[in-house]
């Protein structure tokens, strides 16, 4: 799949300027390419490794217990509870990377 910078800005709720600067840095690091005005990720695993090395982690960790039988069920339950409470959140670290890789792997473009 390829995206325009505008699509990325809308999907991430970031400004187009922020997305533009980020894409430029990713291009300079050879992690993304631009083809016909669209952004492509030639090696998603390499991009994920770069993110993992650069990620600083949350500023404040909140711990809780969620009864579930699988890691995916725990993540789904936590995200649902936070969304229901009106709290914007994101899965980060290993949980976020794992979920992202599953989404990427299921994409017919790979």
Secondary structure per residue as TSV (DSSP state, phi and psi in degrees):
chain	resnum	aa	ss	phi	psi
A	1	X	-	360.0	145.0
A	2	X	-	-122.9	148.5
A	3	X	B	-127.3	154.1
A	4	X	-	-88.8	161.3
A	5	X	H	-62.6	-35.5
A	6	X	H	-63.7	-43.4
A	7	X	H	-61.3	-41.9
A	8	X	H	-64.5	-41.5
A	9	X	H	-62.3	-44.2
A	10	X	H	-67.4	-41.2
A	11	X	H	-69.2	-29.7
A	12	X	H	-101.6	-5.0
A	13	X	T	60.0	35.8
A	14	X	-	-110.4	160.5
A	15	X	-	-71.0	154.2
A	16	X	H	-63.2	-33.0
A	17	X	H	-64.4	-42.7
A	18	X	H	-63.6	-44.9
A	19	X	H	-62.4	-41.8
A	20	X	H	-59.9	-45.5
A	21	X	H	-65.5	-39.4
A	22	X	H	-66.4	-44.6
A	23	X	H	-61.5	-40.4
A	24	X	H	-60.5	-45.0
A	25	X	H	-63.2	-39.7
A	26	X	H	-68.0	-36.6
A	27	X	H	-63.3	-45.5
A	28	X	H	-61.4	-29.0
A	29	X	T	-89.9	5.0
A	30	X	T	58.9	35.5
A	31	X	S	-100.0	-22.7
A	32	X	-	-136.2	161.1
A	33	X	E	-131.0	155.1
A	34	X	E	-107.8	127.9
A	35	X	E	-130.9	112.6
A	36	X	T	57.7	38.6
A	37	X	T	81.0	2.2
A	38	X	E	-113.3	150.6
A	39	X	E	-100.1	130.3
A	40	X	E	-122.7	151.9
A	41	X	-	-113.1	98.4
A	42	X	S	-66.2	-31.7
A	43	X	-	-135.8	88.5
A	44	X	H	-57.8	-35.3
A	45	X	H	-62.9	-40.5
A	46	X	H	-66.2	-41.1
A	47	X	H	-62.4	-42.0
A	48	X	H	-64.7	-40.7
A	49	X	H	-62.6	-41.7
A	50	X	H	-63.4	-41.6
A	51	X	H	-63.1	-44.4
A	52	X	H	-59.7	-41.1
A	53	X	H	-70.1	-30.6
A	54	X	H	-91.0	-19.6
A	55	X	-	-65.1	130.6
A	56	X	-	-94.9	-11.8
A	57	X	-	85.5	168.3
A	58	X	-	-69.9	152.7
A	59	X	S	-76.8	-28.1
A	60	X	S	-142.9	117.0
A	61	X	-	-87.0	138.4
A	62	X	-	-118.2	122.2
A	63	X	-	-103.6	144.1
A	64	X	-	-153.4	165.2
A	65	X	-	-109.0	130.1
A	66	X	-	-127.7	120.2
A	67	X	-	-78.8	115.1
A	68	X	-	-158.3	161.0
A	69	X	S	-94.9	-17.2
A	70	X	S	-133.5	159.8
A	71	X	H	-60.3	-39.6
A	72	X	H	-63.7	-39.2
A	73	X	H	-65.6	-38.0
A	74	X	H	-61.9	-47.7
A	75	X	H	-62.3	-45.5
A	76	X	H	-60.5	-43.3
A	77	X	H	-65.1	-43.3
A	78	X	H	-64.5	-45.8
A	79	X	H	-63.3	-40.9
A	80	X	H	-63.6	-43.3
A	81	X	H	-64.5	-41.7
A	82	X	H	-66.9	-42.4
A	83	X	H	-63.2	-41.6
A	84	X	H	-61.6	-32.5
A	85	X	T	-83.0	0.1
A	86	X	T	77.6	21.0
A	87	X	-	-99.0	121.0
A	88	X	-	-74.3	134.3
A	89	X	-	-150.9	170.9
A	90	X	-	-147.9	146.2
A	91	X	-	-79.8	125.9
A	92	X	-	-124.1	-179.6
A	93	X	H	61.3	-146.1
A	94	X	H	-62.4	-40.2
A	95	X	H	-62.8	-43.9
A	96	X	H	-66.7	-42.6
A	97	X	H	-64.3	-42.9
A	98	X	H	-61.5	-45.5
A	99	X	H	-66.2	-41.7
A	100	X	H	-62.1	-43.1
A	101	X	H	-62.8	-36.9
A	102	X	H	-64.7	-40.2
A	103	X	H	-65.9	-45.6
A	104	X	H	-63.1	-43.9
A	105	X	H	-64.4	-29.2
A	106	X	H	-83.6	-8.2
A	107	X	-	-71.7	127.9
A	108	X	T	-66.2	-11.3
A	109	X	T	-79.4	-10.5
A	110	X	-	-98.6	360.0
